[in-house]
Amino acid sequence: MACCRITAGGGRLMLFSGKIVYHGSRLILAAVFIYSGLIKIQDVAAFAGEIANYQLFPYAWNYLIAAILPYLELLCGVLLLINRRVRPAVMVLTLLNLVFIVVLVSALSRGLDISCGCFNPDSANHNSLSTALWRDLGLLVLMVGTWVLHGIRCRLEVE
């Protein structure tokens, strides 16, 4: 099914289903990253411990990453929520997500049995790394969809 149709006036409009998919993807991503950012902000030290479990960075870097990453996720989530600067927000989240995927694959290949630390640092029950990897791949699909549909939407508004 095409994503556009020609109207009597000659302008193009995104089909209703395309708008639903765009706004749905955008809002799901916003909710996920606002929630994720807020949870991590509440206990930065616990999140730094989760980052340290991956055994990738020097000790001090774990705290620096834990201090910056939640606010970046929160900012991008809010931008997606209010439908402003969507493409830059999605680009940042996509880059972060790709890094998360590489880190998860690294941890899986090294046989680490740790929690991903994504949504509840310092939690008694933890998600497996493979579950986190599948979730991140699903989020990546939403990010690509949001990027593409936002581009189509903006192009059609200009025409």
C-alpha positions in Angstrom: 0.0 0.0 0.0 1.3 3.4 -0.9 1.9 5.9 1.9 0.5 8.9 -0.1 -2.5 9.7 -2.2 -3.3 12.5 -4.6 -6.1 14.8 -3.6 -8.4 16.8 -5.8 -6.2 19.9 -5.1 -3.1 18.0 -6.3 -1.4 18.0 -2.9 -0.3 14.8 -1.2 -1.4 13.6 2.1 -0.1 10.8 4.2 -2.6 8.1 4.6 -4.4 7.9 7.9 -2.6 4.6 8.7 0.8 6.2 8.1 0.0 9.0 10.5 -1.1 6.4 13.1 2.1 4.4 12.7 4.2 7.5 12.9 2.6 9.0 16.0 2.3 5.6 17.6 6.0 4.8 17.1 7.0 8.3 18.2 4.9 8.1 21.4 6.1 4.6 22.3 9.7 5.7 21.9 8.9 8.8 24.0 7.4 6.8 26.8 10.2 4.2 26.8 13.0 6.7 27.0 11.3 9.1 29.4 10.6 6.2 31.8 14.1 4.8 31.3 15.7 8.2 31.9 13.7 9.0 35.0 14.4 5.6 36.6 18.1 5.9 36.0 18.1 9.5 37.3 16.7 8.4 40.6 19.8 6.3 41.4 22.8 7.3 39.4 25.2 5.3 41.5 23.2 2.1 41.0 23.2 2.7 37.3 26.9 3.3 37.3 27.2 -0.1 39.0 25.2 -1.7 36.2 27.5 0.0 33.6 30.5 -1.3 35.5 29.2 -4.9 35.3 29.8 -4.8 31.5 33.5 -4.4 32.2 34.1 -2.1 29.2 35.1 1.3 30.7 37.5 2.6 33.2 36.0 3.0 36.7 35.5 6.8 36.5 33.9 6.6 33.1 31.1 4.5 34.5 30.0 7.4 36.7 30.3 9.9 33.9 28.2 7.8 31.5 25.7 7.2 34.3 25.4 10.9 35.0 24.9 11.9 31.3 23.0 9.1 29.7 19.7 9.3 31.6 19.4 13.1 30.9 20.1 12.5 27.3 17.4 9.8 27.1 15.0 12.0 29.0 15.6 15.0 26.7 15.2 12.9 23.5 12.0 11.3 25.0 10.5 14.7 25.8 11.3 16.0 22.3 9.6 13.0 20.8 6.6 13.5 23.1 6.1 17.1 22.1 6.8 16.3 18.4 9.6 18.8 18.1 13.1 18.1 16.7 12.0 14.5 16.1 14.7 13.6 13.6 17.6 14.8 15.8 16.1 13.0 18.8 15.6 9.8 16.9 19.2 10.1 15.5 20.7 10.4 18.9 18.5 7.5 20.3 19.4 5.4 17.3 23.1 5.9 17.8 22.7 5.2 21.5 20.7 2.1 20.7 23.3 0.8 18.2 25.9 1.3 20.9 23.7 -0.6 23.4 23.3 -3.4 20.9 27.1 -3.7 20.4 27.6 -3.7 24.2 24.9 -6.4 24.7 26.4 -8.6 22.0 29.9 -8.1 23.6 28.5 -9.1 27.0 26.7 -12.1 25.5 29.8 -13.3 23.6 31.9 -13.0 26.8 29.3 -15.1 28.8 28.4 -12.4 31.3 25.4 -13.1 33.5 24.3 -9.6 34.3 21.2 -7.4 34.2 21.1 -4.9 31.3 20.3 -2.1 33.8 18.0 -0.4 31.2 14.9 0.1 33.2 15.5 -0.7 36.8 19.1 -0.4 38.1 19.8 -2.4 41.2 16.7 -4.6 40.8 16.5 -8.0 42.4 15.0 -9.5 39.3 16.9 -8.8 36.1 16.3 -9.3 32.4 18.6 -11.6 30.5 20.9 -9.9 28.0 19.3 -11.7 25.1 15.9 -10.3 26.1 17.4 -6.8 26.3 19.0 -7.4 22.8 15.6 -8.4 21.3 14.0 -5.4 22.9 16.7 -3.0 21.6 16.2 -4.5 18.1 12.5 -3.8 18.3 13.2 -0.3 19.5 15.5 0.1 16.5 12.7 -0.9 14.2 10.5 1.8 15.8 13.3 4.4 15.5 13.8 3.7 11.8 10.1 3.8 11.2 9.8 7.1 13.0 12.7 8.6 11.1 11.3 7.5 7.7 7.7 8.5 8.3 8.7 11.8 9.8 10.7 12.5 6.6 7.8 11.6 4.4 5.4 13.7 6.5 7.7 16.8 6.3 8.3 16.4 2.6 4.5 16.2 2.0 3.8 19.3 4.0 6.3 21.2 1.9 4.8 20.1 -1.3 
